[in-house]
């Protein structure tokens, strides 16, 4: 919103004669009325990205490079979103199919499209136990550790200055109630592998926000959530470079939206990191699905350091769980009730841009159940 009307002229005020004062008052009222209309219009943005931007946030979508030739898909993407995440094109098997031989063509298509249309890019992902190329799957020990660090360095360096946030490490904790690390080939290189990956990413791209990303970390009472919290708390206390936590937030009947979701967001934020909802999809339909989307958005807007939301696809047919119709647009690209609820929640939220300074923790450290 243009604040030119509120700028002072820098000259001393002069006393107005009565008639001049009346005219000035009338003009002033007109300006105020105009400002109110502008403010009202601005508070009811008509797209997801525009509304999120008014709150100092982003609203993004996971994008597949091969779908950028689909005019309906691209039309929705360009109209509605101000952030993109490559769905698979930046994963290890895509970017380093042969050791030391890097391939960025498909990822570049997405990055270039985003930058040409004023969208930011979330990089996904630099280090992960899954979707590794065959050559990496067959490695272990020091050789694997060095290969992982080289991959992080090369990819982050290639995209230096073009990525808003990197999912540096993805899904490193086990499912279930143990709160333990996942038993992966990367974990077997040593318990410090996550820290090593973050330090390599910071050295390669100092300007990008560095995130740890995982699923089933939405419920504050779950052991996995607590384990990630303890990792982040430890990193912050020791100066390991970590800037944000990504909650994937794939919700379905077996993994429902938890009533303490906002507590999870605010508790991570209290550690002095941003929180990003990185892969949101909610299986279902109609008003029930719409209401859950509304709650997720409302919770994010209530936490100043919840800086953005990414839905994991655009149309239901684009989803990795298409049978669950989990997204905001139907197979034909029409807006669903979930879209309307999401936009309403964004427009209803106050303007609470994320703080520029790191606040101290405001909650006591949790104990692992």
C-alpha positions in Angstrom: 0.0 0.0 0.0 1.3 3.4 -1.0 2.1 5.5 2.1 2.8 8.7 0.2 -0.2 10.4 1.8 1.3 9.9 5.2 4.7 11.4 4.4 5.5 14.8 6.0 6.5 17.6 3.8 9.4 18.6 6.0 8.2 22.2 6.2 6.9 23.9 9.3 3.1 23.9 9.7 1.4 27.2 8.8 -1.9 28.5 10.3 -4.8 28.2 7.8 -7.5 30.8 7.3 -11.1 29.5 8.0 -12.1 29.0 4.4 -8.8 27.4 3.5 -9.1 25.2 6.5 -12.6 24.0 5.4 -11.3 23.2 2.0 -8.3 21.4 3.4 -10.5 19.5 5.8 -12.7 18.3 2.9 -9.7 17.2 1.0 -8.4 15.5 4.0 -11.6 13.6 4.4 -11.5 12.6 0.8 -8.0 11.3 1.2 -9.0 9.3 4.3 -12.0 7.9 2.5 -9.8 6.9 -0.4 -7.3 5.4 1.9 -10.0 3.3 3.6 -11.2 2.0 0.2 -7.6 1.1 -0.7 -7.1 -0.6 2.6 -10.3 -2.5 2.3 -9.5 -3.6 -1.2 -6.0 -4.6 -0.1 -7.3 -6.7 2.8 -9.4 -8.8 0.4 -6.8 -10.0 -2.0 -8.1 -12.3 -4.7 -5.2 -14.7 -5.0 -3.3 -16.8 -2.4 0.1 -15.4 -3.1 -1.1 -11.8 -3.1 -2.9 -12.2 0.2 0.0 -14.0 1.8 2.4 -11.3 0.6 0.3 -8.7 2.4 1.0 -10.5 5.6 4.8 -10.7 4.9 4.6 -14.3 3.9 4.6 -16.6 0.8 2.1 -19.1 -0.4 3.7 -21.6 -2.8 3.2 -24.9 -4.6 5.3 -27.9 -5.5 6.0 -27.8 -9.3 7.0 -30.5 -11.8 9.1 -29.3 -14.7 7.4 -31.4 -17.3 4.0 -29.8 -16.4 5.2 -26.3 -17.4 4.0 -27.0 -20.9 0.4 -27.5 -19.5 -1.3 -24.1 -20.0 -4.0 -24.7 -17.3 -1.3 -25.7 -14.8 0.9 -22.7 -15.6 -2.1 -20.4 -15.6 -3.0 -21.3 -12.0 0.7 -21.3 -10.9 1.3 -17.8 -12.3 -1.9 -16.4 -10.9 -2.1 -17.9 -7.5 1.4 -18.5 -6.1 4.5 -16.5 -5.2 6.8 -19.4 -4.3 7.7 -22.7 -5.9 9.4 -25.9 -4.7 10.7 -28.3 -7.3 8.9 -31.5 -6.6 11.6 -33.9 -7.7 14.0 -32.0 -9.9 16.5 -31.0 -7.2 16.7 -34.3 -5.4 20.0 -36.2 -5.5 19.1 -38.7 -8.2 18.0 -35.9 -10.5 20.9 -33.5 -9.9 23.8 -36.0 -9.7 22.8 -39.1 -11.6 26.4 -40.2 -12.0 29.0 -39.3 -9.3 30.6 -36.0 -10.2 28.3 -35.5 -13.2 25.6 -32.9 -12.4 22.4 -32.3 -14.3 20.4 -29.1 -13.7 18.3 -28.7 -16.8 14.9 -29.7 -15.3 15.5 -27.8 -12.1 16.7 -24.8 -14.1 13.3 -24.8 -16.0 11.5 -24.3 -12.7 13.9 -21.8 -11.2 14.0 -19.7 -14.4 10.2 -19.8 -14.6 9.8 -18.7 -11.0 12.3 -15.9 -11.3 10.8 -14.6 -14.5 7.4 -14.4 -12.7 8.5 -12.9 -9.5 8.3 -16.0 -7.4 10.8 -17.2 -4.8 12.2 -20.7 -4.9 12.5 -23.3 -2.1 15.3 -25.8 -2.8 14.3 -29.4 -2.1 16.5 -31.3 -1.0 20.3 -31.5 -0.6 20.7 -34.6 1.7 18.2 -37.4 2.0 18.2 -41.2 2.5 15.7 -41.7 -0.3 15.8 -41.1 -4.0 19.6 -41.5 -4.0 21.2 -42.6 -7.3 22.5 -46.1 -7.5 26.1 -45.0 -7.1 25.4 -43.3 -3.8 23.3 -46.2 -2.5 26.3 -48.5 -2.9 28.6 -46.3 -0.8 29.3 -46.2 2.9 31.5 -44.7 5.5 34.0 -41.9 4.7 33.4 -42.2 1.0 29.7 -41.6 1.4 30.2 -38.8 3.8 32.5 -37.0 1.4 30.2 -37.7 -1.5 27.3 -36.2 0.4 29.2 -33.1 1.4 30.4 -32.6 -2.2 26.9 -32.9 -3.5 25.6 -30.3 -1.0 28.4 -28.0 -1.9 28.1 -28.3 -5.6 24.3 -28.0 -5.8 24.1 -25.1 -3.3 26.9 -23.3 -5.0 25.3 -23.7 -8.5 22.1 -22.1 -7.2 23.7 -19.6 -4.9 21.7 -16.4 -4.8 18.6 -18.0 -6.4 17.2 -20.0 -3.5 15.2 -18.4 -0.7 15.3 -21.6 1.5 17.0 -24.9 1.2 15.7 -28.2 2.7 19.2 -29.1 3.6 18.3 -32.4 5.3 15.1 -34.3 4.8 13.4 -36.9 7.0 16.3 -38.0 9.2 14.2 -39.2 12.1 12.5 -42.5 12.5 8.8 -43.0 12.6 7.1 -44.3 15.7 7.6 -43.5 19.4 11.4 -43.8 19.8 12.4 -40.3 18.8 15.6 -41.9 17.3 17.4 -41.1 14.1 16.4 -43.1 11.1 18.8 -46.0 10.4 20.1 -44.9 6.9 23.3 -45.1 5.1 23.9 -41.4 5.9 23.3 -41.9 9.6 25.8 -44.7 9.6 28.5 -42.3 8.5 28.3 -40.7 12.0 25.8 -38.9 14.1 27.2 -35.5 13.1 26.2 -35.9 9.4 23.3 -33.5 9.7 25.4 -30.8 11.3 28.1 -31.4 8.6 25.5 -31.0 5.8 24.2 -27.7 7.3 27.7 -26.3 7.7 28.5 -27.2 4.1 25.3 -25.6 2.8 26.0 -22.4 4.7 29.5 -22.2 3.2 28.1 -22.7 -0.3 25.2 -20.3 -0.1 25.4 -17.9 2.9 22.3 -16.0 1.8 19.8 -18.9 1.8 17.8 -19.9 4.8 18.7 -23.4 5.8 15.9 -25.7 6.9 15.5 -29.2 8.4 12.4 -30.8 6.9 10.3 -33.8 8.1 6.8 -35.4 8.2 4.7 -36.5 11.2 6.2 -33.6 13.2 3.0 -31.7 13.5 1.7 -33.0 16.8 3.6 -31.4 19.7 3.2 -34.5 21.9 4.8 -36.9 19.5 8.3 -38.3 20.1 9.4 -37.5 16.6 8.4 -33.8 17.0 10.3 -33.6 20.3 13.4 -35.2 18.7 13.4 -32.6 15.9 12.9 -29.9 18.5 15.8 -31.1 20.5 18.0 -31.2 17.4 17.2 -27.6 16.5 17.6 -26.5 20.1 21.1 -28.1 20.2 22.1 -26.6 16.9 21.0 -23.1 18.0 22.9 -23.5 21.3 26.1 -24.5 19.6 25.9 -22.0 16.7 25.3 -24.7 14.0 23.7 -22.8 11.1 20.0 -23.5 11.0 17.4 -20.9 10.1 14.1 -22.8 9.8 12.1 -26.0 10.4 9.9 -27.4 7.7 6.7 -29.2 8.7 5.6 -31.2 5.7 2.0 -31.5 7.1 0.6 -34.3 5.0 -2.8 -34.8 6.7 -5.2 -37.8 6.2 -7.4 -40.0 8.4 -4.3 -41.9 9.6 -2.3 -38.7 10.3 -4.9 -36.0 11.1 -4.5 -32.3 11.8 -3.6 -32.1 15.5 -5.4 -29.7 17.8 -2.0 -28.6 19.2 -0.6 -27.7 15.8 -0.2 -24.0 16.7 1.7 -25.0 19.8 4.1 -26.9 17.6 4.6 -23.9 15.3 5.1 -21.5 18.2 7.4 -23.8 20.1 9.8 -24.2 17.2 9.6 -20.4 16.5 10.6 -19.7 20.1 13.9 -21.4 19.5 14.7 -18.5 17.1 14.0 -20.2 13.8 11.4 -19.6 11.1 8.8 -22.3 10.6 7.6 -23.2 7.1 4.7 -25.5 6.2 6.5 -27.2 3.3 4.3 -29.9 1.7 0.8 -29.3 2.8 -2.0 -31.5 1.5 -5.2 -32.6 3.3 -7.0 -35.7 2.0 -10.8 -35.3 1.9 -13.4 -33.1 0.3 -16.1 -30.6 0.9 -16.5 -28.6 4.1 -14.5 -30.9 6.3 -11.4 -30.5 4.1 -12.0 -26.8 3.7 -12.2 -26.3 7.5 -8.9 -28.1 8.0 -7.2 -25.9 5.5 -8.7 -22.9 7.2 -7.3 -24.0 10.6 -3.8 -24.6 9.2 -3.6 -21.2 7.6 -5.0 -19.5 10.7 -2.5 -21.3 12.9 0.4 -20.2 10.7 -0.8 -16.5 10.6 -1.0 -16.6 14.4 2.7 -17.3 14.7 4.9 -14.4 13.5 7.8 -16.7 12.4 5.6 -19.0 10.4 6.8 -17.4 7.2 4.9 -19.4 4.5 2.9 -22.3 3.3 3.6 -24.6 0.3 0.9 -27.0 -1.0 2.3 -30.2 -2.5 0.9 -29.7 -5.9 -1.7 -27.6 -7.7 -4.6 -29.7 -8.9 -5.8 -33.0 -7.3 -4.6 -34.8 -10.4 -1.1 -33.4 -9.8 -0.9 -34.9 -6.3 1.2 -37.9 -5.3 -2.0 -38.9 -3.4 -4.4 -38.0 -6.2 -7.0 -40.6 -4.9 -7.4 -38.6 -1.7 -8.2 -35.3 -3.6 -6.0 -33.4 -1.2 -5.3 -30.1 -3.0 -7.0 -26.7 -3.6 -8.0 -27.2 -7.2 -9.9 -30.1 -8.8 -8.6 -32.2 -11.7 -9.9 -29.6 -14.2 -8.3 -26.7 -12.3 -11.4 -25.3 -10.7 -11.3 -23.8 -7.3 -12.6 -26.1 -4.5 -14.2 -25.2 -1.2 -10.7 -25.8 0.3 -9.4 -23.0 -1.9 -12.1 -20.6 -0.8 -11.5 -21.4 2.9 -7.8 -20.9 2.4 -8.1 -17.5 0.8 -10.7 -16.4 3.3 -8.3 -17.4 6.2 -5.4 -15.5 4.5 -7.5 -12.4 4.1 -8.8 -12.6 7.6 -5.3 -12.8 9.1 -3.7 -9.7 10.5 -0.5 -8.3 9.1 2.2 -9.9 11.2 5.4 -9.9 9.1 8.1 -12.2 10.6 10.6 -10.4 13.0 14.0 -9.5 11.7 15.7 -10.4 15.0 16.0 -13.7 16.7 13.9 -13.8 19.9 15.0 -15.8 22.9 13.1 -19.1 23.7 9.8 -18.4 25.5 8.9 -21.9 26.4 10.8 -24.4 28.6 12.5 -27.3 26.9 10.1 -30.2 26.4 10.7 -33.7 27.6 10.6 -36.6 25.2 7.6 -38.8 26.0 
